[in-house]
């Protein structure tokens, strides 16, 4: 009976075949095995999370705390993408290894490792947290994440994939938004330019960062060290006694752009130039000039410093692999470690070369050939660590110790410096100046080949010089002695400035903006300085006082705090050949630069100079 009933019973319907998605879900739910793709998605999510934490960190510092960050605006999307690549480089081999082992514990190990790596990347932003504390914090957090993934194998892998996709899309959208907004803003700025009232020449302001005057052949350097700059000087006016207004980049460049002294500006180590003083770029823009800045100093000449005001394009960074790496705490840690010098690389990986600055300028100039343009070119090649490219690196360091010496030159303990090491630094610096000169020559030749040289007003100067043992000092930003404030100044103005003229009177770079304004024939007085053109026309005037100031010590001090700036803010005034330097603590030094160009003999205590000393004091007090 039962058999008959069984035979007569209707057949059971065949089970519905599972869809591909259901098949994957079932397989994933029924197995704790981690596949390669699971680990890759997890590594991508971990890297992107670490990158977005760093982006948030920079946002808080800049927009909430109003701190000086030394980073550019693209860091907000470059950091997540850089972390993504970094973690994928780890995740791909790690995923293969986990799959190879084939045990669920291997998957949990990957979770712990990647989560700890993301946490440690984020905590690198807070060096005040002890390394052991960082390790314990990330280990505890990673253990909890691994436990959750073990309890929820399906949801954890889906969450990793969706997180990676969402954070990647957000980074790409932000990148497109920022780059697009920048291009749109530039387009609007260009279309809003007024039409010049008459044909105007192009203006090229070249700033040789960290180049002291006596590094150029035209200023007495030995040998044929700078033939191209010397050739350029022969086309115009060379000022033998030009002085910068400060001994480091930001206040000196801000003064160059505004015609004002550093004490009248906000620009300092941790403070950008504010919007009150009118800049040279703003003035020339208002007269119809296309304005562009191409700068290599990625700390103290970026848009964050306030120097970008008035420029329709301000190009201060690139999108090189090194630049992406520098947008991660791990990359910066690598760049400032001894790893790279040990393997032969002692230069700054992020720094843009003079060749790149030139190429970017020429490409930009080609984009609007119908308009006169003002370009600000900042070259950083002569700055430490003094790494000239081949074939100019004739004094390239040969050993790991020598490479580390130059790579960390700013932080070096000078007490242990040998004579050979000091010579190496001086020679490597001279190599950098030779390379810089070659690129200036290439730029001038290209302008001449394009037929633009005779229609270009060129000003070549430096923001400051460099100490190489004078007064037992090194580097810059730490004194107002001549090696730091005596800078080259060359003005080439076809049909306006005479060729081959040398001016011996002391002048200030604070007068450059007014000089350019006057040479272009613009009415009004946008800048407080006075034009320098009377000096090359031989018009005798009452000697002008030339001022320089450095108000606060560097935040990462050269010379271990032993330099004059650590006695308080410093101001100097030069009148003719006499120069007074005064510290905030009351210390005074008086030098006669005609008889004592090395500033070795302090005349301040001599009675015969009392009247001159008081005159110079009054000038400083009137500032």
MIZA-20283 format. One record per atom (N, C-alpha, C): residue in one letter; x, z, y. Coordinates in steps of 0.02 Angstrom, whole numbers, plus 50000, padded with zeros to 5 digits. Each point is the difference from the previous one (the first is absolute). Layout:
BEGIN
aXZY
...
//
This chain:
BEGIN
x500425000049939
x499585000050061
x500435000050063
x500475004249996
x500445000350058
x500414993850007
x500194997249942
x500394993850003
x499584994450028
x499364999749976
x499574994650025
x499895000750075
x499905006250022
x499895001150071
x500614998050041
x500565001449969
x500614998350037
x500084992550006
x499794996549946
x500064992750004
x499514997050049
x499395002950001
x499484997250043
x500085001850074
x500435004750015
x500085002350070
x500294994450043
x499764999250061
x500264994850044
x500745001150016
x500384994950008
x500735000850015
x500105002950070
x500535004150007
x500185003050065
x500274994650046
x499825000150064
x500274994950047
x500765000750008
x500334994550008
x500735000150009
x500175003350068
x500535004050001
x500185003450063
x500194994950055
x499825001650063
x500164995650056
x500764999850011
x500284994250006
x500724999750012
x500185003050068
x500555003650002
x500225003350062
x500304994850048
x499865001150063
x500314995850051
x500755001650004
x500404995550029
x500725001550007
x500135006550037
x499615001350053
x500115006250038
x499845006049957
x499454999649960
x499825005649956
x500525001049946
x500284994549976
x500525000449949
x500615003750027
x500214998150062
x500585003450029
x499855007450013
x499405001450024
x499805007050013
x500015004149936
x499734997149946
x499985003649936
x500695001349974
x500434994950005
x500685000949975
x500385005250041
x499904999950066
x500345004750043
x499755007149988
x499345000849991
x499715006549991
x500205003049933
x500104995749951
x500165002649935
x500745000849987
x500424998950051
x500725000549989
x500325003450059
x500485004249985
x500395003250052
x500644996150015
x500064994349969
x500604995850008
x500024996950069
x500575000750035
x500094997050066
x500334993249991
x499694995050030
x500274993349997
x500464998750060
x500354994449998
x500464998450054
x499614999350066
x499434996649997
x499624998950061
x499755006650030
x499845004849957
x499775006550025
x500555003450041
x500604999849974
x500565003250035
x500164996250065
x499954993449998
x500144996150060
x499485001550055
x499375000349981
x499495001850049
x500125007050028
x500195004649957
x500135006950023
x500595000150047
x500534996249984
x500594999950044
x499824997050068
x499584994849999
x499794996950063
x499595004950042
x499545003549968
x499595004950037
x500435005750027
x500495002349960
x500435005450023
x500434997950059
x500294993949996
x500414997750055
x499604998950063
x499424997049994
x499594999050060
x499775006550031
x499845004949958
x499805006550026
x500575003250039
x500614999649972
x500585002750036
x500114996350066
x499924993449999
x500094996250061
x499485001650054
x499385000849979
x499495001650049
x500085007150027
x500265004549960
x500165006750026
x500534999550054
x500514995849989
x500524999250051
x499714996750063
x499564995149991
x499684996950058
x499605005150040
x499635004249965
x499615005350033
x500465004850037
x500575001549970
x500495004450032
x500234997150067
x500164993550001
x500224997050063
x499444999550050
x499394998949977
x499424999950045
x499915006850034
x500045005349962
x499915006750028
x500555001550050
x500624998449983
x500555001450045
x499944996250066
x499804993749995
x499994995950061
x499365001150041
x499424999949967
x499385000050038
x499695006950009
x500145004649956
x499735006850008
x500505004650033
x500634999949977
x500515004450027
x500394996850057
x499934993450009
x500354996350052
x500765000849995
x500255000049939
x500715000549988
x500334993150003
x500645000050014
x500404993949996
x500174998949927
x499824994349971
x500054999249928
x500564995449977
x500264995750044
x500524995149983
x499774995049948
x499364998849994
x499744995049954
x499574995050039
x499944994049972
x499604994850033
x499285000249975
x499564996250032
x499295000449984
x499844997349931
x500394995549973
x499854997149935
x500155004749942
x500295005850015
x500155004749946
x499365002349965
x499434999750034
x499395002649971
x499764996049940
x500154993549998
x499844996149940
x500614998249959
x500594999850032
x500604998549962
x500195005749952
x499865006250021
x500175005649956
x499614999949934
x499334999150001
x499644999549936
x500244994249956
x500124994250030
x500214994349960
x500715000949973
x500435003250040
x500675001349975
x500005005049943
x499595005250006
x499935004749945
x499704996749938
x499534995450011
x499704996449943
x500544996349961
x500424996350034
x500534996349965
x500485004849965
x500195005350035
x500465004949971
x499725003049936
x499375001950000
x499715003249941
x499874994949944
x499864993850018
x499924994949948
x500664998649965
x500545000450036
x500654999149968
x500135005449948
x499715005950011
x500045005349950
x499464999449948
x499404998150021
x499424999949955
x500044994849946
x500284994250014
x500034994749950
x500435001949940
x500625002250010
x500395002249941
x499725006349969
x499715004450041
x499715006149972
x499404998449956
x499594995350021
x499434998049959
x500224997049934
x500524995950002
x500274997249937
x500255005549954
x500335005050030
x500275005549960
x499445004149969
x499485001550039
x499435003849973
x499664996349943
x499924993650009
x499694995949947
x500454999849938
x500644999950012
x500484999749945
x499995006449959
x499965005650035
x499995006549965
x499355000649960
x499444998150031
x499374999849964
x499675006749988
x500225005350033
x499705006649990
x499645002150064
x499415003249993
x499635002150061
x500415004350048
x500475003849973
x500415004350044
x500414995850049
x500194994049977
x500394995650045
x499594998150061
x499354998949991
x499574998550057
x499975005850049
x499945006149972
x499985005850045
x500665001050036
x500554998349966
x500655000350032
x500034995250060
x499724994049991
x499984995150055
x499595002650058
x499435003249985
x499585002750053
x500395005350040
x500325004649964
x500385005350034
x500564997050042
x500384995249971
x500574997250035
x499784996350064
x499494995949996
x499784996150057
x499685004450053
x499625004949979
x499695004650049
x500525004150036
x500505002449961
x500545003850032
x500394995550049
x500124993849981
x500374995450045
x499624998950065
x499344999149995
x499604999150061
x500035006250043
x499945005849969
x500025006250039
x500685001150032
x500544998649963
x500665000950029
x500134995250057
x499754993849994
x500074995250056
x499665002650063
x499405002949991
x499645002750057
x500365006150029
x500265004349957
x500325006150024
x500684998750032
x500294994049989
x500634998450035
x499904999850075
x499394999350022
x499855000050072
x500065007050030
x500055005049957
x500025007050024
x500645003249974
x500574998450030
x500645002649975
x500065007650005
x499565003150040
x500025007250005
x499765003549936
x499654996349957
x499795002749935
x500594999549952
x500205005549971
x500585000149955
x499894995349941
x500544996949977
x499954995249946
x499715003049937
x500195006249984
x499735003349941
x499255001050008
x499795002050061
x499285000850012
x499634993349993
x500314994650025
x499704993449992
x499914998349926
x500515001449961
x499984998549928
x499455004049966
x499955006450015
x499505004249967
x499294998050022
x499924998450064
x499344998050024
x499764993649966
x500444995049998
x499804993749970
x499915000649925
x500405004149967
x499925001049928
x499335003249984
x499815005150040
x499355003249989
x499434995250011
x500034996150055
x499464995250013
x499974994649947
x500584997649978
x500014994749950
x499735002549933
x500135006249984
x499735002849937
x499245000250001
x499725001950057
x499265000250005
x499704992949996
x500344995250031
x499764993149996
x500034997549928
x500535001649964
x500074997949930
x499455003149957
x499855006350012
x499465003249961
x499334996650012
x499874998350062
x499374996650015
x499984993149966
x500564996450002
x500024993449968
x499915000749924
x500265005449972
x499935001049928
x499285001449981
x499645003750043
x499305001649986
x499544994150015
x500224995750047
x499584994350020
x500404993549995
x500164997949939
x500434994149993
x499694993650029
x499354999349996
x499684994050026
x499995000050075
x499725005350028
x499915000350072
x500675000250037
x500505003149970
x500655000450034
x500314993150008
x499944995749949
x500304993450003
x499604995450047
x499345000849997
x499594996150047
x500155002250073
x500075006550009
x500145002550068
x500674997550025
x500514999749956
x500654997550021
x499964992850022
x499634995949960
x499944992950016
x499634999050066
x499455003550008
x499604999150061
x500375002750061
x500365005549991
x500395002750056
x500544995250022
x500354997149952
x500534995250017
x499724993950035
x499454997549975
x499704994050031
x499745001650070
x499685005750009
x499735001850065
x500545001250052
x500525003849981
x500535001550047
x500424993850016
x500084995549952
x500354993750013
x499614995850050
x499354999549989
x499584996050045
x500015002950071
x500005006750004
x500025003250066
x500664998450036
x500565000249964
x500644998550030
x500034992750024
x499744995549959
x500014992950019
x499544998750060
x499435003450002
x499554999250057
x500325002650064
x500345005849994
x500335002850059
x500564995450023
x500374997249953
x500544995350018
x499724994050037
x499474997149972
x499704994150032
x499725001950068
x499705005950006
x499725002150063
x500545001050053
x500545003449982
x500535001450050
x500364993650021
x500194995949951
x500354993850017
x499544995450039
x499374999549978
x499534995850036
x499875002450070
x499925006550009
x499895002850067
x500604998850045
x500605000549972
x500604998950040
x500034992750024
x499844995549956
x500024992950019
x499454998450049
x499425003049991
x499444998850046
x500175002950069
x500305005950001
x500195003050064
x500524995850036
x500474997349962
x500514995750031
x499674993750027
x499544997149963
x499664994050023
x499615001450064
x499655005650003
x499635001850060
x500465001150059
x500575003449987
x500475001250055
x500294993650028
x500134995249955
x500294993650022
x499484996050039
x499404999849976
x499484996050034
x499805003250067
x500115006450008
x499835003350062
x500554999650053
x500574997049983
x500554999650049
x499804995550059
x500185002150059
x499884995650058
x500474994049998
x499804994850034
x500424994050004
x500535001150054
x500644999249984
x500525001050051
x499904995450060
x500155002550059
x499904996250061
x500514994450008
x500585000749967
x500524994950004
x500415000349935
x500394994849986
x500415000149940
x500485006050000
x500035003449944
x500405006149995
x500494999349941
x500595002950007
x500474999949944
x499815005249947
x500234999049939
x499945005249949
x500475005750017
x499845005949977
x500415005950011
x500175003149933
x500645001249990
x500255002849937
x500405006350015
x499735005749980
x500345006450009
x500285002249932
x500664999949995
x500355001649938
x500325006950006
x499825004449955
x500275006849999
x500425000949936
x500645001050009
x500475001049945
x500035007449986
x499605002449955
x499955007249986
x500695002749979
x500245005250035
x500605003749983
x500654996350015
x499984994950042
x500614996250016
x500295002450066
x500585003149998
x500345002350060
x500344994250034
x500125000650065
x500264994450038
x500674997649974
x500455004749985
x500674997949981
x500054997249930
x499424999049966
x500004996549936
x500004992550009
x499884997650062
x499974992850014
x500664997750030
x500204993949982
x500624997350027
x499984999550075
x499434998350028
x499944999350073
x500115006750036
x499945005449963
x500115006750028
x500665003149977
x500424996049969
x500675002449984
x500145001349927
x499544998449954
x500135001049929
x500574995549978
x500415002549955
x500584996249977
x499794994249956
x500394994650002
x499874994349958
x499404996050023
x499834995149960
x499444995650015
x499385002649963
x499785006150018
x499485003549961
x499304997550014
x499864997950062
x499324997950018
x500024993550040
x500214994549970
x500064993850039
x499344997450026
x499465001149964
x499364997350022
x499715003850059
x500055006649998
x499775004050057
x500454998850060
x500654999149988
x500454998450055
x499834993350031
x499834995249957
x499804993350024
x499355000550041
x499545004249976
x499385000950037
x500135003350067
x500445004850002
x500175003450063
x500294995150050
x500374995049976
x500304995150045
x499484995550032
x499394999949971
x499464996050028
x499625003750055
x500145006550008
x499625003850049
x500405005550032
x499685005750010
x500315005750035
x500125005649950
x500605002750001
x500175005849958
x500115006050045
x499675005549983
x500075006350038
x500505004449963
x500585001150032
x500535003649966
x499855007449992
x499605002950044
x499885007250000
x499255001549995
x499684996949951
x499285001449990
x499925006449959
x499515003950017
x499885006349966
x499285000449976
x499915002149938
x499335001449975
x499755006650030
x499355000850000
x499715006150029
x499965005749950
x500164998649937
x499975005249948
x500494998149945
x500135004749955
x500494998749948
x499684999249931
x499364998749999
x499684998149936
x499414995550015
x499694997249947
x499604994050006
x499365000650041
x499565004649981
x499334999850029
x500005001050076
x500305005350028
x499975000650073
x500384994450035
x500564997749970
x500374994650031
x499604993550003
x499664998449945
x499594993949998
x499385000750043
x499705005950000
x499425001250043
x500194999250073
x500595002450019
x500244999250068
x500124992750016
x500284996349952
x500124992950009
x499354996350013
x499475002149967
x499354996650005
x499605002150061
x500125005850027
x499595002650055
x500375000750066
x500674999849998
x500385001150060
x500055007250021
x499785004549958
x499995007150017
x500515003849958
x500245005650026
x500485004049964
x499655004249946
x500375002049948
x499695003749945
x499635006350021
x500255003450051
x499665006150023
x499324998750029
x499864993850020
x499354998150028
x499534997249946
x500244999949938
x499614997049946
x499865005349947
x499514998549957
x499835004749946
x500414998849938
x500354994349996
x500334998049937
x500565004949982
x499955002749939
x500515004649975
x500004999749924
x500395004349968
x500094999649928
x499335000449962
x499545004050024
x499375000949965
x499404998050043
x500134996450055
x499464998250046
x500064992650019
x499474996149992
x500044993050019
x499944999050075
x500144994050022
x499894998150070
x499254999650012
x499765003650050
x499285000050013
x499804993850040
x499374999550016
x499734993950031
x500035000050076
x500305005050031
x499995000350073
x500444994750034
x500654999549983
x500404995150036
x499884992949976
x500004995450046
x499924993049982
x500644997549968
x499934995949948
x500594997449966
x500134992850022
x500614997849985
x500194993250017
x499564995049963
x499835001549937
x499564995549962
x499314999450032
x499735005650024
x499354999850033
x500034996050064
x500535000850038
x500064996350063
x500044992549988
x500434998049953
x500084992949987
x499384997149967
x499675003849959
x499364997749971
x499504998550055
x499975004450050
x499534999150055
x500164993750041
x500614997649995
x500184993950035
x499974993849955
x499705000649942
x499904994349957
x500494999149944
x500455004849990
x500504999449947
x499725002049932
x500164996049950
x499915002049930
x500545005249984
x499815005649971
x500485005549991
x500075001749926
x500625000749978
x500135001749930
x500605004549994
x499945005049956
x500565004449985
x500184999449927
x500634998749985
x500264999749932
x500555005249994
x499875005449966
x500465005750002
x500225001949930
x500625002349995
x500285002249937
x500025007649994
x499995003650056
x500035007349997
x499315002649979
x499945001849935
x499355001849973
x499835007350009
x500395003750039
x499845006950016
x499825000950074
x500434997450044
x499915001550071
x499874993850043
x499774994549968
x499784994250039
x499364997149971
x499645003849960
x499394997549970
x499415000650049
x499434997549978
x499405000550043
x499815007250011
x500155004449953
x499835007150008
x500365003150059
x500574997450020
x500385002950055
x499704998450068
x499514995550004
x499714998150063
x500334994050032
x500534997449969
x500354994350030
x499634993549991
x499484999949958
x499644993849987
x499494998250053
x499895004350049
x499504998550051
x500164993650038
x499514995750005
x500084993750037
x500214994249957
x500175001149937
x500214994549956
x499414997449960
x499904993550001
x499474997149959
x500195000249926
x500644999649986
x500255001149931
x500585004850003
x499975005149957
x500555004849996
x500185000749927
x500554997049980
x500204999349931
x500565005049985
x499835005549965
x500505005249989
x500145001549927
x499694996449954
x500145001149929
x499814993749961
x500244999849940
x499874994349956
x499625002449939
x499894995549953
x499655001749938
x500464998949940
x500635001950008
x500494999349946
x499885005349947
x500284999049940
x499955005349949
x500285006650023
x500554999850038
x500295006350025
x499525003450049
x499654996150041
x499525002950047
x499435003249963
x499754996849947
x499485003149960
x500255006449969
x500614999849972
x500285006049969
x500065005750050
x500184998350063
x500075005150051
x499345003150020
x499444997049980
x499345002850013
x499805005149947
x500465001749955
x499885005249950
x500515005550008
x499805006149987
x500465005650004
x500574999249951
x499854997349941
x500524999049949
x500504994850024
x499774994650030
x500454994950026
x500465002750054
x499725003950046
x500425002950053
x500505004949971
x499795003749950
x500475004649967
x500574996149968
x499864994349970
x500524995949969
x500464997250053
x499724997550055
x500414997050052
x500485005050033
x499815006350001
x500425005150032
x500365004349948
x500064997449939
x500395003449948
x500674996549993
x500415002549956
x500654997049987
x499984994749945
x499404998549975
x499944995249946
x500224993150022
x499734997650055
x500174993250023
x500744999350020
x500295004750039
x500724999450013
x500425000049937
x499795003849950
x500385000149938
x500014993249964
x499494996050014
x499964993549969
x500174994350048
x500345001750054
x500274994850044
x499604998650063
x499405002850007
x499584998650059
x500015006050047
x500334999150057
x500025005550048
x499634998450065
x499744994050006
x499624998150059
x499305002949999
x499654999250055
x499315002250006
x499554994649970
x499675001449943
x499614994749967
x499424997450042
x499745004050046
x499414998050038
x500174996150063
x500615000850024
x500194997150064
x499964992449999
x499714997250052
x499974992750007
x500634997650037
x500274994549976
x500624997450028
x499874996150063
x500544998750037
x499954995950060
x499754993049983
x500194997449943
x499774993449980
x499244999949993
x499725005249969
x499275000249993
x499665000750067
x500285004150044
x499715000750067
x500004993350036
x500564996449996
x500044993450033
x499494995249971
x499954999849934
x499534995349968
x499285001550020
x499835006450003
x499325001850019
x499864998250073
x500505001050042
x499914998150071
x499904992450007
x500424996149967
x499964992750006
x499344997449972
x499775002849945
x499354997949972
x499445001750049
x500045005950030
x499485002150047
x500014995550063
x500604998550025
x500064995850059
x499714993049987
x500074997649938
x499734993449983
x499244999949998
x499695005949991
x499285000249991
x499624998650065
x500315000950058
x499674998750064
x500494996650047
x500184993849986
x500514996650041
x499754998450070
x499355000550012
x499724998150064
x500015005650051
x500245005949980
x499995005850045
x500695002950009
x500165002550059
x500635003850007
x499935006649962
x500555002249972
x499965006249961
x500545005050020
x499835006349990
x500485005550007
x500105003149932
x500625000149976
x500155002849934
x500495005750007
x499855005449966
x500445005849995
x500295000149930
x500664999049994
x500335000049935
x500455006149994
x499865004149950
x500405006049988
x500374999249933
x500675000450004
x500424999349941
x500305006849982
x499975001749936
x500235006649977
x500644999649958
x500314994349995
x500544998949952
x500625004350013
x500125002050062
x500595004050015
x499895007549992
x499405002049982
x499845007149989
x500295002349933
x500165006549995
x500235002449935
x499464998649947
x500184998449939
x500655001349966
x500514994450006
x499964995850051
x500514995050014
x500114995449940
x499474997049975
x500044995849941
x499934992650020
x500554996850015
x499984992950019
x499924995849937
x499614994550004
x499934995649942
x500614995649991
x500074997249940
x500544995249988
x499864993750042
x500514996750025
x500725001249990
x500315004450054
x499605003750036
x500275004050056
x500225007049977
x499875001849938
x500155006749975
x500725000549977
x500474998650045
x500715000249982
x500245007149990
x499645004950025
x500195007049990
x499475003749959
x499734996549951
x499495003049957
x500305005849960
x499655005649997
x500265005649959
x500074998049927
x500525002449969
x500164997949932
x499805005049946
x499985006350016
x499865005149950
x499315003150011
x499775003749950
x499365003550008
x500035005050057
x500565003450007
x500075005050053
x499974996650069
x500324994250007
x499994996650064
x499304997350016
x499654997549948
x499324997650011
x499545005750020
x500075005749967
x499595005950018
x500185002550069
x500634999450018
x500225002150066
x499624996350054
x499954993349995
x499654996250052
x499255000649993
x499755000449938
x499275000449992
x499735006450032
x500375005449996
x499765006450028
x500425002050061
x500214995050037
x500445001250058
x499665004550052
x499354999350008
x499665004150051
x500015007449983
x500025001649935
x499945007049978
x500675002949979
x500554996550011
x500645001949973
x500295006250034
x500325004249961
x500385005650028
x500664997350027
x500095000350066
x500584996850030
x500655003749987
x499965006449983
x500615003949991
x500434997249943
x499684996849952
x500374997449943
x500184992650007
x499874997150058
x500124992950010
x500744998650007
x500264995349960
x500704998250004
x500104994250048
x500634998950018
x500164994550046
x499814993249969
x500114999249935
x499824993749967
x499254998950000
x499625005349991
x499274999450000
x499754998150069
x500285003150052
x499804998350068
x500174992750016
x500584997749977
x500204993050010
x499524995349964
x499805001949940
x499534995849962
x499354999150039
x499745005450029
x499384999650038
x500084995550061
x500555000850036
x500114995850059
x500064992649981
x500364998749947
x500104993049980
x499354997049973
x499615003949963
x499364997549974
x499524998650058
x500025004350051
x499594998950060
x500204993450034
x500654998850006
x500234993750030
x499784994049960
x499985000649933
x499744994649958
x499274998550017
x499615005350010
x499294999250017
x499914996450066
x500425001750049
x499964996850065
x500194992649993
x500494998449958
x500184992949989
x499424996249969
x499665003149952
x499414996749970
x499464998950053
x499885005250039
x499494999550052
x500174994450049
x500634999450018
x500214994750045
x499874993149970
x500124999449935
x499884993549968
x499274998050002
x499565005049992
x499284998550002
x499764998550071
x500305003450049
x499844998250069
x500224992850014
x500584998149974
x500234993150008
x499534995149966
x499765001749941
x499534995549965
x499354999350040
x499775005550029
x499394999750040
x500104995650062
x500565000950035
x500134996150061
x500074992649982
x500334998549945
x500084993049979
x499324996949984
x499565003949968
x499344997449983
x499594998750063
x500045004650048
x499644998950062
x500264993850037
x500664999149997
x500294994150033
x499784993649964
x499985000249933
x499794994149962
x499274998350015
x499605005050014
x499294998750016
x499894998150072
x500535000250040
x499934998550071
x499695005650040
x500005006149972
x499685005750034
x500485004550037
x500664999249987
x500485004750028
x500024999850076
x499974994050028
x500034999450073
x499365002250035
x499495001549960
x499375002550028
x499865007149976
x500535003849987
x499915006849974
x500435004950039
x499685005050028
x500345005650032
x500195005049945
x500645001349992
x500245004249945
x500345006250029
x499795005849975
x500335006350016
x500235003249935
x500645001349996
x500295003349941
x500275006850021
x499785005249965
x500255006750015
x499965004149935
x500125006550007
x499955004649943
x499625006250023
x499695003449952
x499655006150018
x500495005850009
x500544999949962
x500515005350005
x500614997749960
x500535003950003
x500604998649962
x500065004649940
x500635001649983
x500135004049940
x500665003850009
x500005006349980
x500625003950000
x500384998849935
x500674999350007
x500444999649942
x500585004850009
x499845006350011
x500515005150005
x500185002050071
x499784996350051
x500135002150069
x499675006850012
x500385004550030
x499765006850013
x499805003549935
x500294997849944
x499835002749933
x499264999049984
x499724994550024
x499294998549988
x499944993449962
x499434999449966
x499854994149960
x499274998350010
x499834993849985
x499314997650004
x499755000050072
x499365001750012
x499724999350068
x499435005150008
x499735000050061
x499465004750016
x500245007050014
x500665001050004
x500275006850005
x500425001450061
x500104995050044
x500395001150061
x499814994650051
x500325000450058
x499934994750051
x500694997350019
x500475000449955
x500664997150013
x499964992449996
x500514996750026
x500004992750006
x499924996249934
x500285002349945
x499884996249938
x499264999249982
x499585004350026
x499284999649986
x499614996550055
x500195000850063
x499594997250054
x500274993650030
x500644998549988
x500284993750026
x499814994549951
x499574995550022
x499734994949956
x500114993050030
x499994994849959
x500054993350027
x499374998150038
x500074995950050
x499434997250036
x500194993050025
x499654995149974
x500134992950017
x499344996950020
x500004996550057
x499404996650024
x500164992650007
x499634995949964
x500084992750004
x499344997250026
x500034997350060
x499404997350033
x500174993250029
x499884994649964
x500174993350024
x499694998650068
x500404996950043
x499804998350069
x499875006150044
x500135006049974
x499875006050040
x500615004550004
x500275001949943
x500595004249999
x500624995849991
x500545001550036
x500614995949996
x500325000849931
x500384995049980
x500355000149937
x500685003350008
x500205003949949
x500665002849998
x500135005650050
x499485002950029
x500085005350050
x500055006849964
x500465004250022
x500085006849974
x499885004850057
x499555004849990
x499825005050050
x500335006649981
x500385002850045
x500375006249985
x499625006250021
x499504999450043
x499635005850023
x499605003349943
x499985006649997
x499595003349949
x499264998450010
x499664998349945
x499284998550003
x499665003449941
x499345000350004
x499605003449948
x499554995049965
x499905001149935
x499534995849963
x499285001350022
x499885005450037
x499335001250027
x499794994650050
x500494996250025
x499854994750048
x499874993249968
x500034999749933
x499904993649967
x499304997350010
x499495004249994
x499314997650008
x499884997250070
x500245003650051
x499914997550068
x500394993550011
x500594999549968
x500404993950007
x499644994049970
x499735000749940
x499624994549969
x499404998150043
x499655005150024
x499414998850042
x500194996050061
x500565001850032
x500214996750061
x500254992949986
x500374999149945
x500264993349984
x499444995149986
x499445002449975
x499434995749986
x499594998550063
x500175003550054
x499664998850064
x499325003150006
x499875005349961
x499345003150003
x499975004950059
x499454999950037
x499945004750056
x499825007049976
x500065004750045
x499815006849984
x500575003949970
x499885006349989
x500515004549973
x499705003849941
x499994996949942
x499735003349941
x500475005449973
x500644999650020
x500495004549972
x500405003450055
x500185006449989
x500335003850054
x500734998150010
x500314996649951
x500704998150008
x500104994650052
x500644998550014
x500174994750047
x500344994249964
x499854994050021
x500294994149968
x500775000150008
x500334997449949
x500734999949999
x500284993650031
x499584995450021
x500264993650023
x500435000550064
x499895005050044
x500475000450057
x500725001349979
x500095003349943
x500695001649979
x500394993749982
x499684995049970
x500384994049982
x500024995050057
x499615001250053
x500054995750060
x500525002850049
x500325005549982
x500515002850042
x499755003750061
x499365001949998
x499725003750056
x500225007349994
x500365002550049
x500265006849998
x499455004850020
x499895004949957
x499505005150014
x500325006949991
x499655005050023
x500225006849987
x500015001149925
x500545003049972
x500035001049928
x499375003749974
x499734997549946
x499395002949972
x500195005449949
x499665005650001
x500115004849946
x499724997349935
x500355001149946
x499794997749933
x499905006249957
x499385000949976
x499815006049964
x499954998849925
x500115005249962
x499865000049928
x499785006949980
x499585000349949
x499715006449979
x499915000249924
x500095005749971
x499795001349931
x499725007050000
x499365000549983
x499635006150014
x499975004949943
x500024997849939
x499965004449943
x500484997749945
x500215004549956
x500464998049947
x499654996149946
x500374996149962
x499704996349944
x499675004749950
x499464997749968
x499665004349952
x500395000549935
x500444995249986
x500475000649945
x500694999450032
x500295005650020
x500564999850047
x500654997249971
x500304995150035
x500684998249983
x500485005350025
x500585000449970
x500525004850020
x499785007249990
x499515001149956
x499815006849979
x499855004750058
x499724997450053
x499795004350055
x500555002050047
x500614997349991
x500555002050042
x500084995650062
x499584995050009
x500084995450055
x499685002850064
x500174997150058
x499775002850064
x499245000750007
x499614995649969
x499285000350009
x499715006549974
x500355003349955
x499735006249972
x500105006050047
x500294998650058
x500035005250053
x499424999250049
x499564995349986
x499424998850043
x499994992950025
x499464998250033
x499924993250025
x500574998250047
x500164993550001
x500584997750038
x499784994550049
x500324999950058
x499904994750049
x500674998150029
x500064993650016
x500624997850032
x499834995450057
x500454999750048
x499944995350056
x500694997350014
x500034993550011
x500634996850018
x499924996850068
x500485001150044
x500014996950066
x500704997150009
x500044993449999
x500664996950002
x500365001549935
x500605002950006
x500405001649941
x499925007349978
x499645003950038
x499925007149984
x499365001249961
x500045004049948
x499445001249956
x499945007549986
x499415002750010
x499865007049986
x499525000649941
x500175004249952
x499565001549944
x499835007450005
x499355001649997
x499805007050005
x499545001849943
x500155005649969
x499585002749946
x499495004950027
x499485001149961
x499495004850020
x500275007050006
x500545001549962
x500295006850003
x500455001050061
x500044994950043
x500415000550061
x500694997049994
x500204998049942
x500664996949991
x500044993350036
x500574998750033
x500094993950039
x500674996749982
x499994993449999
x500614996149990
x500014994450051
x500554999550036
x500094994950051
x500604995749981
x499894993449997
x500534995549980
x500094994450052
x500624997850008
x500154994150038
x500144994449950
x499524995649990
x500044994949948
x500524994750015
x500204999350063
x500524995150017
x500675002149972
x500185006250010
x500645002549976
x499965003349932
x499395001649978
x499905003749937
x499414997149962
x500074993849975
x499434996949966
x499805003549936
x500455004049971
x499845003649938
x499665006750013
x499895001750064
x499665006350018
x500345006049968
x500665000250008
x500395005349970
x500145005950047
x499974998750066
x500195005250049
x499395001950041
x499775006149993
x499425002550037
x500245002350069
x499734996850052
x500205001550069
x499545004950034
x499505002649965
x499485004050032
x500275006350033
x500535002949974
x500265006350027
x500514999150054
x500194993950016
x500524998850050
x499715000350070
x500305003750045
x499725000850068
x499944993450038
x500474995449989
x499994993850038
x499404995649983
x499655001649945
x499424996149981
x499345003750012
x500055005650036
x499415004150010
x499454996350037
x500184996350053
x499504996550040
x499664994549959
x500414996249962
x499714994749958
x499565003049946
x500235005649972
x499615003349947
x499325002150027
x499985002750060
x499375002250029
x499554994150015
x500294994450023
x499604994050013
x499664997549936
x500374999949946
x499724997749937
x499485005049973
x500135006550011
x499505005149980
x499344998850037
x500054998650065
x499404998850040
x499614994049973
x500364994949979
x499674994149972
x499625001849937
x500315003949956
x499665002049939
x499405004550016
x500095004450048
x499455004550018
x499414996350030
x500154994450033
x499474996150031
x499634995749950
x500254999449941
x499684996149947
x499335003149981
//
